[in-house]
Amino acid sequence: MQDNKTKRKSNPAPSPTSPFASPFQDNPYIIPNDNRVYANEKKQKIARDILERYTGSAPETFRKQIILTNFQYYLDRFNDLCGTSRTQGSAMSVVHSETANVSIVNFSIGSPTAALIIETLSTVDPTAVLLLGMCGGLHRSLKKGDFILPTAAIRDEGASRHFMPPQVPALPTFKVQKFVSQIIVEKGLDYRTGVVHTTDYRFWEFDNRFKAQLYEERALAIEMETATLFVAGFASKVPIGALLLVSDLPLKRGGIKTKKSAKSVFRQFTDLHLDIGIKAMSEIAERGEHIRHYRW
């Protein structure tokens, strides 16, 4: 049987200059987490391969500023506005813009795919990532077309628990939200801040107990990805923010989104939503802003 010394020699720690070296590798109270992409060379290689297969774009083609969307219409309009090249992978689609220095990814819908795209995008070391998502407005003062800049998200989904303990709050990267806020104000527009509820529970609109819970939480809006993106982004060292568009008012009579009402929202608000996101990400690129303030 090998003794401990022999075992340590057969599995040497990464060199201090290696990108996979932990700053706490000599701390006996820290348990290394080899599940993180940045700490596991093999996982990083596989994640880069998944990114290319799922999106059709090689990792080196991604810009350092990345917009995330759930909708093909957003991708089409981005391509019309400033697109340079477009790819379709096995599960997702991407448009890159050299002029705006931004890439946009349609990663589809739901928390599992949100977690997947953040982990794989972490391998390209983005400066900033921004979700341009839609949400159902819960507060009685909201109307279709309102913007919400989340200050936090409630983790009522299953994916984020694989990245951080449940007591860790789902928070955006402040400086990404700050850039978005500045662009909105410069355009003379208004926005709301507050907590949104992220759930993987579809058709919750017909569950009275769940609706009562939402009221007790005082959440502004409800959607399916924001908390996962915030937590997985934090765990993967990806600066992440979100700007949500109120697309329906599910607690009001006749307020649940339909095919007809969704088309109307796309026509009225997509270009403005995209314009804010593109300008915020482009400005981050132009300033060469350092978004993350700490290392861990």
Secondary structure in CASP SS format (residue, H / E / C, confidence):
PFRMAT SS
TARGET T0000
AUTHOR 0000-0000-0000
METHOD secondary structure of the structure
MODEL  1
M C 1.00
Q C 1.00
D C 1.00
N H 1.00
K H 1.00
T H 1.00
K H 1.00
R H 1.00
K H 1.00
S H 1.00
N C 1.00
P C 1.00
A C 1.00
P C 1.00
S C 1.00
P C 1.00
T C 1.00
S C 1.00
P C 1.00
F C 1.00
A C 1.00
S C 1.00
P C 1.00
F C 1.00
Q C 1.00
D C 1.00
N C 1.00
P C 1.00
Y C 1.00
I C 1.00
I C 1.00
P C 1.00
N C 1.00
D C 1.00
N C 1.00
R C 1.00
V H 1.00
Y H 1.00
A H 1.00
N C 1.00
E H 1.00
K H 1.00
K H 1.00
Q H 1.00
K H 1.00
I H 1.00
A H 1.00
R H 1.00
D H 1.00
I H 1.00
L H 1.00
E H 1.00
R H 1.00
Y H 1.00
T H 1.00
G C 1.00
S C 1.00
A C 1.00
P H 1.00
E H 1.00
T H 1.00
F C 1.00
R C 1.00
K C 1.00
Q E 1.00
I E 1.00
I E 1.00
L E 1.00
T E 1.00
N C 1.00
F C 1.00
Q H 1.00
Y H 1.00
Y H 1.00
L H 1.00
D H 1.00
R H 1.00
F H 1.00
N H 1.00
D H 1.00
L H 1.00
C H 1.00
G C 1.00
T C 1.00
S E 1.00
R E 1.00
T E 1.00
Q E 1.00
G C 1.00
S C 1.00
A C 1.00
M C 1.00
S E 1.00
V E 1.00
V E 1.00
H E 1.00
S E 1.00
E C 1.00
T C 1.00
A C 1.00
N C 1.00
V E 1.00
S E 1.00
I E 1.00
V E 1.00
N E 1.00
F C 1.00
S C 1.00
I C 1.00
G C 1.00
S H 1.00
P H 1.00
T H 1.00
A H 1.00
A H 1.00
L H 1.00
I H 1.00
I H 1.00
E H 1.00
T H 1.00
L H 1.00
S H 1.00
T H 1.00
V H 1.00
D C 1.00
P C 1.00
T C 1.00
A E 1.00
V E 1.00
L E 1.00
L E 1.00
L E 1.00
G E 1.00
M E 1.00
C E 1.00
G E 1.00
G E 1.00
L C 1.00
H C 1.00
R C 1.00
S C 1.00
L C 1.00
K C 1.00
K C 1.00
G C 1.00
D C 1.00
F E 1.00
I E 1.00
L E 1.00
P E 1.00
T E 1.00
A E 1.00
A E 1.00
I E 1.00
R E 1.00
D E 1.00
E C 1.00
G C 1.00
A C 1.00
S H 1.00
R H 1.00
H H 1.00
F C 1.00
M C 1.00
P C 1.00
P C 1.00
Q C 1.00
V C 1.00
P C 1.00
A E 1.00
L C 1.00
P C 1.00
T C 1.00
F H 1.00
K H 1.00
V H 1.00
Q H 1.00
K H 1.00
F H 1.00
V H 1.00
S H 1.00
Q H 1.00
I H 1.00
I H 1.00
V H 1.00
E H 1.00
K C 1.00
G C 1.00
L C 1.00
D C 1.00
Y C 1.00
R E 1.00
T E 1.00
G E 1.00
V E 1.00
V E 1.00
H E 1.00
T E 1.00
T E 1.00
D C 1.00
Y C 1.00
R C 1.00
F C 1.00
W H 1.00
E H 1.00
F H 1.00
D C 1.00
N H 1.00
R H 1.00
F H 1.00
K H 1.00
A H 1.00
Q H 1.00
L H 1.00
Y H 1.00
E H 1.00
E H 1.00
R C 1.00
A C 1.00
L C 1.00
A E 1.00
I E 1.00
E E 1.00
M C 1.00
E C 1.00
T H 1.00
A H 1.00
T H 1.00
L H 1.00
F H 1.00
V H 1.00
A H 1.00
G H 1.00
F H 1.00
A H 1.00
S C 1.00
K C 1.00
V C 1.00
P C 1.00
I E 1.00
G E 1.00
A E 1.00
L E 1.00
L E 1.00
L E 1.00
V E 1.00
S E 1.00
D E 1.00
L C 1.00
P C 1.00
L C 1.00
K C 1.00
R C 1.00
G C 1.00
G C 1.00
I C 1.00
K C 1.00
T C 1.00
K H 1.00
K H 1.00
S H 1.00
A H 1.00
K H 1.00
S H 1.00
V H 1.00
F H 1.00
R H 1.00
Q H 1.00
F H 1.00
T H 1.00
D H 1.00
L H 1.00
H H 1.00
L H 1.00
D H 1.00
I H 1.00
G H 1.00
I H 1.00
K H 1.00
A H 1.00
M H 1.00
S H 1.00
E H 1.00
I H 1.00
A H 1.00
E H 1.00
R H 1.00
G C 1.00
E C 1.00
H C 1.00
I C 1.00
R C 1.00
H C 1.00
Y C 1.00
R C 1.00
W C 1.00
END
